[in-house]
Structures are given as structure tokens and as C-alpha cells.
Amino acid sequence: MATGWAKDGAVQEQIDASIEDALKNVRRRLPAGQSLKHCQHCGEEIPAARRKAMPGVRMCLACQTEADREIRTHSLYNRRGSKDSQLR
């Protein structure tokens, strides 16, 4: 198949790169270390059950829910387009 300037497998490379970027982003947000006893945003106590279920937790459930809502607005659109797709 003629692909212009894009080499064979370029589309798959873009897909793989998008997936790898998304995984890095998720791993970076995972909590690590010792859990806090009080939320770093509002100061409310974090229940022991939450600290046990999610080691390294930094926020109460309400603040974490709000933070997750903000993250969902992030687009997963692949902006690494090939030269071929930029010329169209």
C-alpha cells in the first residue's frame, strides 16, 4: 500500500506511542509511599479503610473525585501525526 512519506508501520507506531503516553500518565498519578491521615486539600480525616485499600493515598474521597473529574477533561487525541497526515 502506498503511504506517501510515512514508512510501513507508522500508524501502528502512533497507536503504540499514544498508549504508552497514556500509561505513563496513569502510572505517574498513582499514589506511592505512606498514606496521609488528613486530606492534603481540605484537611478532613481520611478513613482508615481508604488508607488501607489504597496505600499512599493523599486525598479524601470527595477531593479525589473532584481531581479525577478534572483529569477526565484531558483529550487522548494523538497529536503526533506523521508528515503524510500533516500534508493532507
Protein Blocks (a to p, Z undefined) as FASTA:
>chain_A
ZZhjacghklmmmmmmmmmmmmmmmmmmpcehjddfbdfklopacdfklmmmmghiabdf
klmmmmmmmmmmpccbdfkbcfklmmZZ
